[in-house]
Amino acid sequence: MNMIRFFIVIGIALILMVGACKRTSIERNGEIKPQQSFGGLKTSDKFNWNTNSELMIQFEGNQTDPRIAALKILDDNGHIYYQKLQKAKESFIAKVIIPSHIQNLRWSYAGKFEKFNPKTGKIVVNLQP
């Protein structure tokens, strides 16, 4: 008798589970189609679709400084976006691509660091006295 009850309960549970799976109108009418264009999407004229931005790094060395150290461009979480072993007496210019959502960066060189806003598109590391 207990075995019959067990099978009846299992049978009812299976019927309820299968019956609960209902086809939606999307499934009945066909496949879901991905968005083909964004022509109807309205955005502000100031909106920028870019997910990355370019940052120019200008390192102005000091001819009398003999140090050699790592120049790093980091975010607040310590993620390094640029790193180079740099002689303090040499100058250079470089470009680096960073994610557009980054709000604050800092440069670090030989124990010295400074925060800056990457939205300006340029950073100047000046070791001149």
Backbone torsions as a table, in degrees:
resi	resn	phi	psi	omega
1	MET	NA	-42.1	178.3
2	ASN	-63.0	-34.0	-179.8
3	MET	-67.7	-36.5	179.0
4	ILE	-67.2	-43.4	177.4
5	ARG	-60.4	-42.1	179.5
6	PHE	-58.8	-47.6	-179.7
7	PHE	-67.7	-34.6	177.2
8	ILE	-65.0	-45.1	179.5
9	VAL	-63.4	-44.2	178.6
10	ILE	-63.1	-42.1	179.7
11	GLY	-62.8	-44.0	178.7
12	ILE	-64.8	-41.4	179.2
13	ALA	-62.4	-42.1	178.9
14	LEU	-65.0	-42.1	178.7
15	ILE	-62.3	-42.3	179.1
16	LEU	-65.2	-41.6	-179.7
17	MET	-66.6	-44.4	-180.0
18	VAL	-68.8	-38.9	-179.9
19	GLY	-69.8	-25.1	-179.8
20	ALA	-75.4	-19.8	178.3
21	CYS	-79.1	98.8	-176.2
22	LYS	-106.0	136.4	177.6
23	ARG	-75.1	135.9	177.9
24	THR	-86.4	167.8	-179.8
25	SER	-64.6	-30.5	178.2
26	ILE	-65.9	-41.8	179.9
27	GLU	-67.8	-34.7	-179.8
28	ARG	-72.5	-33.6	-175.3
29	ASN	-88.9	-12.5	178.9
30	GLY	134.3	-164.1	-175.8
31	GLU	-76.7	158.7	172.5
32	ILE	-83.0	125.6	-177.3
33	LYS	-98.0	135.4	178.1
34	PRO	-70.0	157.8	178.2
35	GLN	-62.4	126.1	-177.6
36	GLN	-88.3	-32.5	-179.9
37	SER	-150.6	165.9	178.7
38	PHE	-112.2	24.7	-176.6
39	GLY	-59.1	-35.2	-178.6
40	GLY	-86.9	-4.3	-178.2
41	LEU	-78.5	128.3	-179.0
42	LYS	-104.3	128.7	177.8
43	THR	-134.0	165.8	176.1
44	SER	-66.7	150.4	177.3
45	ASP	-63.1	-24.3	-179.2
46	LYS	-85.4	-6.8	-177.5
47	PHE	-67.0	134.7	-179.4
48	ASN	-114.7	123.8	-177.8
49	TRP	-79.4	-10.7	-177.9
50	ASN	-65.0	139.0	176.5
51	THR	-100.5	-8.4	177.8
52	ASN	-128.0	157.4	174.3
53	SER	-136.4	155.9	-178.1
54	GLU	-95.9	135.2	178.9
55	LEU	-121.5	125.4	177.7
56	MET	-93.5	129.6	178.5
57	ILE	-107.5	123.1	177.4
58	GLN	-117.5	115.3	-179.2
59	PHE	-106.0	116.9	-179.9
60	GLU	-106.1	104.1	-176.0
61	GLY	-77.1	172.6	178.7
62	ASN	-120.3	117.0	-174.6
63	GLN	-59.1	-24.2	-177.5
64	THR	-95.8	0.6	-176.8
65	ASP	-93.8	116.4	-176.5
66	PRO	-86.3	-2.8	-174.3
67	ARG	-64.9	152.0	168.6
68	ILE	-130.3	124.4	-176.9
69	ALA	-149.4	170.0	178.2
70	ALA	-85.3	126.0	171.2
71	LEU	-92.8	126.5	-179.0
72	LYS	-128.1	141.7	170.2
73	ILE	-113.8	117.6	-173.9
74	LEU	-127.3	158.3	170.9
75	ASP	-96.1	-177.9	-177.5
76	ASP	-64.3	-21.4	179.8
77	ASN	-91.8	1.2	179.0
78	GLY	88.5	4.7	177.9
79	HIS	-71.5	127.1	-176.6
80	ILE	-90.3	123.3	177.8
81	TYR	-99.2	-21.9	178.8
82	TYR	-153.0	139.4	178.0
83	GLN	-150.3	133.8	-179.1
84	LYS	-152.5	137.5	172.3
85	LEU	-78.6	118.6	-169.1
86	GLN	-128.4	133.7	171.9
87	LYS	-77.9	134.2	-176.9
88	ALA	-67.1	-22.7	-177.5
89	LYS	-88.0	-4.5	-179.8
90	GLU	-107.6	142.3	177.0
91	SER	-103.4	156.0	175.5
92	PHE	-160.4	165.5	173.9
93	ILE	-130.4	135.7	178.8
94	ALA	-141.6	160.9	175.7
95	LYS	-121.0	142.2	178.6
96	VAL	-136.8	145.8	178.1
97	ILE	-98.1	129.3	178.8
98	ILE	-126.8	154.9	176.1
99	PRO	-63.7	141.8	-176.2
100	SER	-66.4	-23.5	-176.8
101	HIS	-77.2	-9.4	-179.5
102	ILE	-69.0	125.1	-177.4
103	GLN	-98.8	-32.9	-177.0
104	ASN	-134.8	137.6	173.6
105	LEU	-132.7	166.7	174.2
106	ARG	-145.0	149.7	173.2
107	TRP	-106.0	151.2	-179.0
108	SER	-136.1	130.8	177.4
109	TYR	-150.7	119.3	174.6
110	ALA	50.7	46.4	177.6
111	GLY	84.6	-6.3	178.5
112	LYS	-103.9	141.1	176.9
113	PHE	-146.3	160.1	-179.9
114	GLU	-153.3	137.1	177.4
115	LYS	-85.6	152.9	176.9
116	PHE	-154.7	162.0	179.2
117	ASN	-94.3	118.5	-177.2
118	PRO	-71.5	-12.5	-179.3
119	LYS	-66.5	-17.1	177.6
120	THR	-71.7	-21.8	177.9
121	GLY	83.8	-2.2	-177.3
122	LYS	-147.5	143.9	173.5
123	ILE	-132.3	136.9	177.9
124	VAL	-117.9	118.4	174.5
125	VAL	-100.4	108.8	-173.4
126	ASN	-112.1	117.2	177.6
127	LEU	-101.7	7.1	-179.9
128	GLN	-64.9	142.0	-179.6
129	PRO	-71.2	NA	NA
